[in-house]
Amino acid sequence: MSNLHQGQPLLQRGAPLGEARAAMVLVHGRGASAADIMTLADELPHPDFAYLAPQAAGGTWYPNRFMAPIASNEPWLSSALQVLADTLASLEAAGLPPERTILLGFSQGACLATEFVARNARRYGGVVGLSGGLIGPTGTPRDYPGSLDGTPVLLGCSDVDPHIPVGRVHETAEVLRRLGAAVDERIYPGMGHTVNEDELAAVRAMMAAIAT
């Protein structure tokens, strides 16, 4: 596998890893940065959480649209998925296993996060896909193995998002439910490509549930 994204910065805020009771991995979108997505930590404060945000090389996790043929986004996609795997492994080594970790992504980061957990099904503390969905063109086989074992998942998106067809959000919810996740799908009329307070409130509740 090409190491396109390996060696990029990993930002960290919040509680030190040795003291944190839970963690959140924030995955930025295309044309953004780890510093950009880390500003969400200000909207999602919790004294017991460590916040980590990996950086994509060149500000994008993969070059083409998320519904393009998967092969056209390689080897960037595989490298990006490995970044998430490595980040989770470093958290686990610090005593914060996946079941105490929330994986949150916006836009391209949401696509990457949902695709990662589908391919690596197990119990996570939570998964948040804000304006995103599973990667690949219409008709991509979704026969992922394993079980998400009741993982709480929040999928939030506009019904008129210019980048994310609402049908892909519905499909993502269906696939993750089939894998055993507890999916909360929220479609917002006319919202556009952004994050709203209702989504943030749901994430705060998810955080409170695993930091106890």
Residue, then its C-alpha position, 0 to 999 in steps of 0.5 A: m500500500s502506498n503511504l500517501h497520508q502516513g507521516q502527516p500531522l495528528l493534532q491532539r486536544g483535550a484530556p491527555l491520553g493517559e488521563a482521558r476516559a474516552a476519545m474522539v477522532l475527527v476526520h476533516g473534509r476535502g479542501a479542509s484541514a485537521a485544524d479546521i475540523m478540530t474547531l468542532a471540539d469547542e462545540l463538543p466540550h467534555p473534560d474527560f475526552a481526548y480529541l484527535a484529528p489526522q491530516a490528509a496529504g494535500g488536504t484531501w483523502y482521495p482525489n475523486r468524488f466519493m461515488a466514483p469507481i473505488a479503483s479511481n480513488e486508489p491508492w489514496l483511499s486505502s492509505a486514508l483508511q489505514v490512517l484511521a486504523d493507525t489512529l485507533a490503534s494508538l488510542e488503544a495502546a494508550g488505554l482507550p479502546p474503540e468501544r470508548t472512541i467516537l469516530l466523527g467525520f464531515s463531508q469527505g471525512a464522513c464518507l471515510a469514517t462510515e466506510f472504515v467502520a463498515r469494513n472494520a465492523r466491531r463495537y465502537g463508542g460511536v460513529v458520526g457521519l455528518s453530510g456523507g455516506l459509504i464510498g463507491p458508485t451505485g450498485t457497489p456490493r455492501d456485503y461487509p463481514g462482522s458486526l457493529d454490535g450495537t454501536p450508536v451511529l448518527l447520520g445527519c444530512s440535508d435533503v438537498d446537499p449538493h455533494i451527498p445524494v440523500g439516497r446514499v445516506h439512506e443506503t448507508a443507514e440501511v447497511l450499518r443497521r444490517l451490520g448491527a448498529a443502532v442508527d439515528e438518521r436525521i435528514y434536514p430539509g433545505m439545510g445545505h452542506t453544513v453542520n447544525e445544532d441538532e446534530l451537535a446536541a446528539v453528539r454531546a449525548m453520545m459522548a456523555a453515554i461513553a464517558t461515564 
